[in-house]
Amino acid sequence: MLTASCGVYSFTGTTLSPDIKSVTVNNFVLATAGGPANLPLTFNERLKEYYQRYTNLKVVPNNGDMVLEGNITGYDLLAVAPTAQDQAGVNRLQITVLARFYNNKDESKNFEQSFSFYQDFPQNQTLSQNESRLVPKILDQIVLDIFNKTAADW
């Protein structure tokens, strides 16, 4: 049986070139009002963990073959689904992250892009009642979106 490989496919769904061995995740900073004080740290750790879990890349503190950095630019509580009484039927927590990606092996892959995701919760509940449940879900989706853009080329 003969097999051929182009060198960029992996069973994890990544399309990383074999010459990419490391990734650096510089600290994302909070560039908006609101949000938990530990939001940037939580986001950074989730991003690093995702690369460690789903690639063979080594996460290094600096000079990685790929570098990610950026800002958390939005932490917004929005009223959506208005009712007949001019009240929100649902509240929405939305987080936006501006990511800058540098591929030091292929500069054509570099980008700067905003990634955003949200979760809704009932209007009769407060953000503080829901924040600890919603923020992890939102961050997980943003991490997945960034990963797919950088490592899976989606």
C-alpha positions in Angstrom: 0.0 0.0 0.0 1.4 3.4 -1.0 0.6 6.7 0.7 1.4 10.2 -0.2 1.4 13.4 1.9 1.5 17.0 1.1 2.9 17.7 4.5 0.3 20.1 5.8 -2.7 17.8 6.7 -3.2 16.6 10.2 -5.9 14.5 11.9 -6.6 17.3 14.3 -7.9 19.5 11.4 -4.9 21.8 11.4 -3.2 22.9 8.2 0.0 24.1 9.7 3.2 23.8 7.7 5.6 21.2 9.1 8.3 23.9 9.6 6.1 25.7 12.2 7.1 24.3 15.5 6.2 27.0 18.1 3.6 29.6 19.0 3.9 32.7 21.2 0.8 34.2 22.8 1.6 37.7 24.0 -0.7 39.0 26.7 -4.0 40.3 25.4 -4.9 43.5 27.2 -8.2 44.9 28.3 -8.9 47.9 26.2 -12.5 48.5 27.2 -14.4 49.4 30.3 -16.2 46.6 32.2 -15.5 42.9 32.5 -13.9 40.9 35.2 -10.3 42.1 36.2 -8.9 38.6 35.3 -10.5 38.5 31.8 -7.3 39.1 29.9 -5.4 36.5 31.9 -8.2 33.9 31.5 -8.3 34.5 27.8 -4.6 34.2 27.4 -4.5 30.9 29.3 -7.4 29.5 27.3 -5.7 30.4 24.1 -2.3 28.8 25.1 -4.1 25.7 26.4 -6.0 25.2 23.1 -2.8 25.3 21.0 -1.1 22.9 23.4 -4.1 20.5 23.4 -4.9 20.5 19.6 -1.5 20.9 17.9 2.1 19.7 18.4 3.3 23.2 18.7 5.4 24.3 21.6 4.0 27.4 23.4 7.0 29.6 23.9 7.2 33.0 25.8 8.7 34.9 22.7 10.0 34.5 19.2 7.6 31.8 18.2 7.1 30.7 14.6 3.6 32.1 15.0 2.7 35.0 17.3 -0.7 36.1 18.6 -1.4 39.3 20.4 -4.2 41.8 20.7 -6.8 43.5 22.8 -10.1 42.8 24.4 -12.0 45.7 22.8 -15.5 45.0 23.9 -17.4 43.8 26.9 -20.9 44.9 26.3 -24.3 44.3 27.9 -27.0 44.7 25.3 -30.8 44.7 25.5 -32.2 42.6 22.7 -35.6 41.1 21.7 -37.7 44.1 22.7 -41.2 43.4 24.0 -44.5 45.3 23.6 -43.7 47.1 26.9 -40.5 48.6 25.5 -38.4 46.3 27.6 -35.7 43.9 26.6 -37.0 40.4 26.4 -33.4 39.1 26.6 -30.1 40.6 27.7 -26.9 39.8 25.8 -23.4 39.7 27.0 -21.0 40.2 24.0 -17.2 40.1 24.1 -15.0 41.3 21.2 -11.3 40.6 20.8 -9.0 42.2 18.3 -6.4 39.7 17.4 -3.1 40.3 15.5 -1.5 37.2 14.0 2.0 36.9 12.7 3.3 33.9 10.8 7.0 34.3 10.8 7.4 31.5 8.2 4.7 32.8 5.8 3.9 36.5 6.1 1.0 36.1 3.6 -0.9 34.5 6.5 -0.6 37.5 8.8 -3.8 39.3 9.8 -5.5 41.6 12.2 -9.2 40.8 12.8 -11.9 41.3 15.4 -13.6 38.2 16.8 -16.8 38.5 18.7 -19.3 36.2 20.3 -22.2 36.5 22.7 -24.5 34.6 25.0 -28.1 35.7 26.0 -29.7 35.5 29.4 -33.2 36.3 30.7 -34.1 40.0 31.2 -35.2 39.3 34.8 -31.7 38.3 35.8 -28.6 40.4 36.3 -25.3 40.2 34.7 -23.6 39.3 38.0 -26.0 36.3 38.3 -24.9 35.0 34.9 -21.3 36.3 34.3 -19.5 33.3 35.7 -21.5 30.9 33.5 -21.5 33.0 30.3 -17.9 34.4 30.1 -16.2 30.9 29.8 -18.6 29.9 27.0 -18.0 33.1 25.1 -14.2 32.9 25.5 -14.2 29.3 24.4 -15.9 30.2 21.1 -13.6 33.2 20.4 -10.6 30.9 21.1 -12.0 28.4 18.7 -12.6 31.0 16.0 -9.0 32.4 16.4 -7.6 28.9 16.3 -9.5 28.0 13.2 -8.3 31.2 11.5 -4.6 30.6 12.4 -4.1 26.9 12.5 -7.0 25.4 10.4 -7.1 28.1 7.8 -10.9 28.3 7.9 
